[in-house]
Amino acid sequence: MILALVKALVLGMNTVMTLQTYHFLHLIGLIFVFIGFGGLLSSEGAKKAMMWHGIGLLISLVSGFGMIAKYAKLLPPDAPSYYTQPWVLIKFALWLVLGFLPVLAKRRVLAAPLVVLIAAVIGGVLGYIGYFKPVF
């Protein structure tokens, strides 16, 4: 999988990215997001931590939509689009919440440890929704 990713980067994305590659990138992006949240608990290096948070959000967004596009190809032609599925919309809304949570800590609306706890709970919910894709 890593070899496929390196090959895609070296060849200028001329190769087809697999669902597993998007999934791998999605997880890497989420690791970066939570590295950023961990940096909230530190007094020094918060700016770098927020840089990793932003990079992780971007990677997870792009790879998430890439995964949805790959899943959409597996659907029958008359099936409704994955982009309108409630679990996708909920994941996107929670992604936005993960994006603005550090602002609440920086402006001291919420304490940093509470923000990290909220982020961990949201991360668990995102993982559950992404894995099981519940029908609402």
N, C-alpha and C positions, 0 to 999 in steps of 0.2 A: 504494500500500500504506500509506504513512504517512497519506494522506488518509483511508483507510478506518479506520485506528486512531484518528485524531483524531475522526472522525465517530462511531465506536462509543463513545468516551469522553464526547463531548458529549451524545449522545442517550441516555446511560444504558445502554449495551450492548443497546439494542433491535435493533440490526442484527446480522446473522450474521457471526461472525468467520471469516474464511477460513483455509485451511491455510497460506497464505503469511503471513498476519498472525501466526499462532502461531509460524511458523518465524522471522520477523523478531524477535519478542519473545524467542524462545529464544536467538537469537544475541546480542541486546542483553544478556540476562541473563548469558550466558557471558562477554561482554566485561567486565561489572561484576565477575564472579568473578575474572577474571585481573587486573583492576586491583587488586583486594584482595591477590592474591598478589604483585603488583609492590610494593605497599606494605610487604610483609614485609622487603624489602631496604633500606627506609629506616628510620632511627631515629625520625624525627619523623613524625607523622601516621599512625602504625600503627592507632590507634583508628578514624580515619575510613576507612582502607583496609579494615578489617574490617567496617565498616558497609556499604561497597559490596560486599564479599564476600557478606555475608548477604542483602542486597537482590538481588544477582545470583542467588544460590542459589534464593531464593523465586521470582523471575521465571522462571528456567529450569525449575523443578519444575512450576509451574502451566502454563506454555506447553507443556512437554513432554507433560503429561497431556492438554492440549487437542489437541495434534497426534495423539496416540494415539487419542483419541476420534474425530477427523476421519478418520483412516486406517481405523478400525473400521467406519465407515459405507460404505467402499469394498469391504469384504469380502463374499463371498457369505454367505447366512444360516446355512449349516451349517459355516462355517469356524471354527476355534478362535479364541478371543479374543486380541487383540493384547496384553492385559495379562498374559497367561501366556507370551508368547513369551520364549525365553531371552535374546535381545538386549535386550529391555526390562528384564528383571530384572538383567542385567549392568550396563546403563546406570544403573539406580537404585542398585545397590551402589556403582558408581564415583562417583556423585553424592554418596553418603554419605561416601566417602573424601575427595572434594574438600572436603566440609564440615568434616571434623575435621583435615585436614592443618595448618591454621594453628595449631591447639592444640599440635601436636608442635613447631612452631617456637617458640611462645611459652614453652612449658615447657622449652625447650632439649633436647628429646629428640633432635631432628635439627637440623642447621644450616639457617638460612633459605634459603641458596642451593640446598641439596639439596632442600628442600621445594618450591621453585619449579620445579626441574628435574623432580621427580616429578609435580608438577601439570601441567607441560607435556606430559609423556609420557602421562599419563592423559587430558589434553585431546585429544591426537592419537588415542588409542584410542577415546575417546567419539565423536569426529568420524567415524572409520572405521566404527564400529558403527552410528551414526546414518545415515550415507549409504548404506552397502551392506546393512544389515540382514541379516547373515549367518545362515544356518540351521545350528544346532549339532546 
